[in-house]
Amino acid sequence: MKGKVAFVAGAGLGYLLGTRAGRGQFEKIKGWASDMWADPRVQGYVHDAQDQAMQFAKDQGSALKDKAFDAAKQAVAGATGSSASSSQDRADYDPDEILIDPDAPDAALDDELDPNGRRL
């Protein structure tokens, strides 16, 4: 059913854009849509929807700000309770360094295969 609807929509769009008669219809529809958009009643609904969206964004923004503030406050409180040795460990940390655990099983051979068993 989707295929039939898509075919009919595509055929209609092709007619509108591809033929002279279709181009005239397209210009007619475009003018009708422009007139409808400029209608004061439609613009009233547009402004109402815009005002509602702005109010929703303000409400959600303040709630989000409060949640972010609380999360940051908890993170700072948790970070100040850590030991000095962990701060020293972070100072020695190199994000580009590759760490290999010699006691870990050798899983490197499994990592070289994609899910279909082909070599990467």
C-alpha positions as CSV (number, residue, x, y, z in Angstrom):
1,M,0.0,0.0,0.0
2,K,2.9,2.4,0.8
3,G,4.3,1.7,-2.6
4,K,1.1,2.7,-4.4
5,V,0.7,5.9,-2.4
6,A,4.4,6.8,-3.1
7,F,3.9,6.1,-6.8
8,V,0.8,8.3,-7.0
9,A,2.5,11.1,-5.1
10,G,5.5,10.9,-7.3
11,A,3.4,10.8,-10.4
12,G,1.5,13.9,-9.2
13,L,4.7,15.7,-8.3
14,G,6.2,14.8,-11.7
15,Y,3.1,16.2,-13.5
16,L,3.2,19.4,-11.5
17,L,6.8,20.1,-12.1
18,G,7.3,18.5,-15.5
19,T,4.6,19.8,-17.8
20,R,3.5,23.3,-18.7
21,A,0.0,22.6,-17.4
22,G,1.5,21.1,-14.3
23,R,3.7,24.2,-13.9
24,G,0.6,26.4,-14.1
25,Q,-1.1,24.3,-11.4
26,F,2.0,24.5,-9.3
27,E,2.0,28.3,-9.5
28,K,-1.7,28.3,-8.7
29,I,-1.1,26.1,-5.6
30,K,1.9,28.1,-4.5
31,G,-0.2,31.3,-4.7
32,W,-3.0,29.7,-2.8
33,A,-0.6,28.6,-0.1
34,S,1.0,32.0,0.1
35,D,-2.4,33.7,0.5
36,M,-3.4,31.2,3.2
37,W,-0.2,31.8,5.1
38,A,-0.8,35.6,5.0
39,D,-4.3,35.2,6.3
40,P,-4.6,37.0,9.7
41,R,-6.4,34.0,11.2
42,V,-3.6,31.7,10.3
43,Q,-1.0,34.1,11.6
44,G,-2.9,34.3,14.9
45,Y,-2.6,30.5,15.3
46,V,1.1,30.7,14.3
47,H,1.8,33.4,16.9
48,D,-0.1,31.4,19.6
49,A,1.9,28.3,18.8
50,Q,5.1,30.3,18.8
51,D,4.2,31.8,22.2
52,Q,3.4,28.4,23.7
53,A,6.7,27.0,22.3
54,M,8.7,29.9,23.8
55,Q,6.9,29.4,27.2
56,F,7.6,25.7,27.2
57,A,11.2,26.3,26.3
58,K,11.6,28.8,29.2
59,D,10.0,26.4,31.7
60,Q,12.0,23.4,30.5
61,G,15.2,25.5,30.4
62,S,14.9,26.7,34.0
63,A,14.2,23.1,35.1
64,L,17.2,21.8,33.1
65,K,19.4,24.6,34.6
66,D,18.3,23.5,38.1
67,K,19.1,19.9,37.4
68,A,22.5,20.7,35.9
69,F,23.3,22.9,38.9
70,D,22.4,20.1,41.3
71,A,24.4,17.5,39.3
72,A,27.5,19.8,39.2
73,K,27.2,20.5,42.9
74,Q,27.1,16.8,43.6
75,A,30.0,16.1,41.3
76,V,32.1,18.8,43.0
77,A,31.2,17.5,46.4
78,G,32.2,13.9,45.3
79,A,35.5,15.1,43.8
80,T,36.6,17.0,47.0
81,G,36.2,13.8,49.0
82,S,38.7,11.9,46.9
83,S,42.2,11.0,48.1
84,A,45.4,12.7,47.1
85,S,46.8,9.6,45.5
86,S,44.1,9.6,42.9
87,S,44.9,13.2,41.9
88,Q,48.5,12.1,41.5
89,D,47.3,9.2,39.3
90,R,45.4,11.6,37.1
91,A,48.4,13.8,36.8
92,D,50.4,10.8,35.4
93,Y,47.6,9.8,33.0
94,D,48.3,10.0,29.3
95,P,45.2,9.7,27.2
96,D,47.3,8.6,24.2
97,E,49.0,5.8,26.0
98,I,47.8,2.3,25.3
99,L,47.7,0.1,28.4
100,I,48.0,-3.6,28.1
101,D,47.3,-5.9,31.0
102,P,49.7,-8.8,30.9
103,D,47.4,-11.0,33.0
104,A,44.4,-10.6,30.6
105,P,43.6,-13.4,28.2
106,D,44.7,-12.8,24.6
107,A,41.6,-11.5,23.0
108,A,43.4,-9.6,20.2
109,L,42.8,-12.4,17.7
110,D,39.0,-12.2,18.2
111,D,39.1,-8.4,17.7
112,E,40.6,-8.8,14.2
113,L,37.4,-10.4,12.8
114,D,34.2,-8.7,11.9
115,P,30.9,-10.2,12.9
116,N,30.8,-12.2,9.7
117,G,34.2,-13.8,10.4
118,R,36.2,-11.8,7.8
119,R,39.5,-10.2,8.7
120,L,39.5,-6.5,9.2
